[in-house]
Amino acid sequence: MADKPPKLAEKILSKLQYDDVWKTTLGDFEEYYQHLLKKLGKAEANKWYWKQVLRYAPSKIIHRLYWSAEMFKNYLKIALRSLKKQKSYSFINIFGLAIGFTCFVMIGLFIQYELSYDTFHEQSDRTYRVVAKQPGNEYQGSEWFALTPTAMAATLKRDFPEVEHATYFGLTKSLLTVNNNTYNESGLIADGDFFQIFSYRWYRGNPYTALSDPNAIILTRTMAQVLFGDENPIGKSIDQEYVNGKETTKTVTGVIADPPKNSHFSFKFILNDQTTPYYKYNLQEWSNTNIYTFITLNDGVESEQFSKKLPGFADTYIAASDYYQNNPDKLPIHTLQALEDVHLKSDYLNFNPRSTGDIKYVYMFSIIALIILLIACVNYMNLSTARSLTRAKEVGVRKVVGAFRSNLMMQFISEAVIISLLSIIVATCIIIAFLPTFSELVGRELTSQIFLSWKFWAFALSTSLLAGIVSGSYPAFYLSKLKPALILKSQQRGGKGNTLFRNLLVIVQFTITIVLLIGSIVVFKQLDYIQSTDTGLERERVVAISTTDSKLWDSYETLKSELLKNPSIQDVSSSQFDPIYMSSRTTISEWDGVTEGEELQIYISPVGFDFIEMLDIEIVAGRSFDEELYRETSTDFLVNEAALSELGWTKNEAIGKSFSAWGNEGTIVGIVKDFNFLSLYQQIAPLTIMLTNQNNQRYVLVKISDSKIQNTLALLEASIKEISPGHPFSYSFLDDSYNDMYRSDLRLGTIFNYFTVLALIIACLGLFGLATFVTEQRTKEIGIRKVLGANILQIISLLNKDFLKLVGISFIVAVPIGWYLAQNWLQEFAFRISLQPFIFVGAGILTFGIALLTVSYKSIKTARSNPVESLKSE
Amino acid sequence: MKLLTRTEEFILLAVWKLQEEAYSIPIQEKLNEISDKEWSLGGIYMPLERLEKRGQLKSYLSESTPERGGRHKRIYKLTPDGKRALRKIYEVQQTIWAGIPQLMFG
């Protein structure tokens, strides 16, 4: 039998229909084929055979579609009937799944948004940021820095043919003045191929030439609107002044779209920096790191291969600089970081342009989303298997009538899919209603525009199909396996294995819920600790007014005495840095008794008089800054206890010792108690507070003494505007700034709370459904027990016992998991709460209580019912 | 009872004549023999099915052979109804042809 009909054609034909009639027809075809083969040859025979495919396929396919549609119609009908018949089950199922979907979709949106950062740049996959490790220069727990020398970009492009484009940008705050209106805005100083690497929409101007003019400024659309209204800004001049800097006139050369929110840096304007005096200096100086360097590699260049060349490159230029000649061990090690990783994987880098996301949260949220969806699916499975008892008869009848196992599986899976489709509809409504709240919660701009995209619907439908299949699979497999004769004859009840499986599902759900609850409590306690802990600095009612106008600092003394006349103002002081976050650090090498080559890394904060008193910083030895004792010739320093132990002095020894920082020579006049001048993530490091004149100050600090805060603020604004007209008045309260530092933690706390509540709701819905079912199953038993003399309490405890045992087991499983995860999270904080047992006990009792309420609602009702009712019906 | 069509008549006759060998392909060959027309395989399935539905034919599966790819044959058999229908059409023919002189065909 060498000559068979074409394989493919035969396969198609044999797939068209399954029954015996068709098989004999295929046999006929083959026989006839053999006949034709002998008579007319292979080609003709094949042609004939294929013709049969064309002839039969269409009608057979339509036939099959028709019948599966017909069967589906029946499944749908049965599904809707059983939904209607058991309203509370249906509600629990649909609502539970809808909540699961809502969480899943919202978190999905968040994650998608997080992953979308910087991907809008056309060459984002080939673009890298140059980052550096600076050995020995540990700052806030890491030796890694996002900043690089200015000369890096241009030199990389010149030396390596692999580099297609290179650019740098630095952050700047500038005062922009047009028609005597001044705006304090943040922007970028950029150079090189900035617009070849970063893609923005151009409204006006030419991306290739806009930056080449040394006086160029490119505005975002919003900024252009603010400065020039509807006029065409191209060619117009803007007076630009760096904070504390010189004024120059810039010419607008382009207007681009506002940078998308999902970008790791933001700006209102971009300018060319070649006119500043630092420009030439920076291009030579390799030890000054103050800008971000980006390169785009040519197509096909492996970034890993390329970054191996960077250390050699650095040796050529950086090692040659004076500083590194003297300190060769501090030579930085450069490497590349993919642009698309910048947002999520920059936690270890110091000085990111703005606060970044965290890949950890992305992972954590994904896990939570999956877990909640899983819980919701588990609910469905759990309820369906419980209900299998009532539907077992239906299965039996269907089997007797001739349903195959595959039909039954299809039926149950399509029922689950119908429920999950219904819940998608419910979920969509919930999402539309709550998306704005959620966006605010996660601090990202998520829009419901996705409902218009087909991708979303494809995703939603496939998720719901998947969820339906997952949650329908157990009942499908289990119910379809039952033997019809057994079901119909002996009222087969769910076997032991079934009960075990159901219990296991409940345990899993409650374990997850309790773990989330523990997480919630821990995050809440830690946040509470952050807010209530005494950092050693009084933050209440202190306003920091940031200003850079030199006129204001010239008349600072007058302003101060003027303000102090107001009874609402208790103290006035000044500082160069944000008092909540004194993040500037320097290396000192001059103090009393210093040995040759000895150095100390110390944080430094230059402040004005009354700073210590205003913020209530405790002096443990010596004195505070004092106007009476002020000498022009010597600078007064305060150091903290941490610095003291580094310097090796006792409190009293230290007073009067000579000390020098930032080129200011003077003496130590007092010791301050250690206080948190950075954040609670870090241990307290050495710090010096330096008394300084007003020239370099940035913040006017005002302590308001009473509750008339709004009035006092208005007064402050008026007084300051009077001295420096045309300058924006920007202020912040210290306690707000303090809370801002922990915003991501606060956010995490809130999100955790929501998820915990949701998980608890879903788990309780599941428990409630199960309790309803089990009590219904046992109605007769309870009736008999009551007739025989059991009281209500005994019956309630009988019914509740089983469920509460499950919650108890979940608790035992959840505690170690919760402990481990909480411990992990708390590691991030140098200052943290300890994991006390009450956290776990509290979570346990809370869950237990809610579970008890849930179950009791049903069991009390059953226990109180009249036994006559349940026993008379047979 | 409705009279058989020509095709149906041919098929029933073929089935009757073929006896145990009455399945699609020999039926087709037989039909080709009886009439001048070239019958397609597909062309005989429909009337076969119709006749079976009407109860004039019945079918059963017989042995499979290698040239059929191991598939069964579907053997058709005349039912009493089928025989009656054949007899009826034979009688009708006799009646309508009666009295037509032989010389018509000369």
Chai-1 contact restraints between the chains, C-beta under 6 A:
chainA,res_idxA,chainB,res_idxB,connection_type,confidence,min_distance_angstrom,max_distance_angstrom,comment,restraint_id
A,M1,B,P66,contact,1.0,0.0,6.0,A-B,restraint_1
A,K23,B,R71,contact,1.0,0.0,6.0,A-B,restraint_2
A,T24,B,H72,contact,1.0,0.0,6.0,A-B,restraint_3
A,T24,B,R74,contact,1.0,0.0,6.0,A-B,restraint_4
A,L26,B,R71,contact,1.0,0.0,6.0,A-B,restraint_5
A,G27,B,R68,contact,1.0,0.0,6.0,A-B,restraint_6
A,G27,B,R71,contact,1.0,0.0,6.0,A-B,restraint_7
A,D28,B,S24,contact,1.0,0.0,6.0,A-B,restraint_8
A,D28,B,I25,contact,1.0,0.0,6.0,A-B,restraint_9
A,E30,B,R68,contact,1.0,0.0,6.0,A-B,restraint_10
A,E30,B,G69,contact,1.0,0.0,6.0,A-B,restraint_11
A,E31,B,I25,contact,1.0,0.0,6.0,A-B,restraint_12
A,E31,B,E67,contact,1.0,0.0,6.0,A-B,restraint_13
A,E31,B,R68,contact,1.0,0.0,6.0,A-B,restraint_14
A,Y32,B,I25,contact,1.0,0.0,6.0,A-B,restraint_15
A,Y32,B,L41,contact,1.0,0.0,6.0,A-B,restraint_16
A,Q34,B,E67,contact,1.0,0.0,6.0,A-B,restraint_17
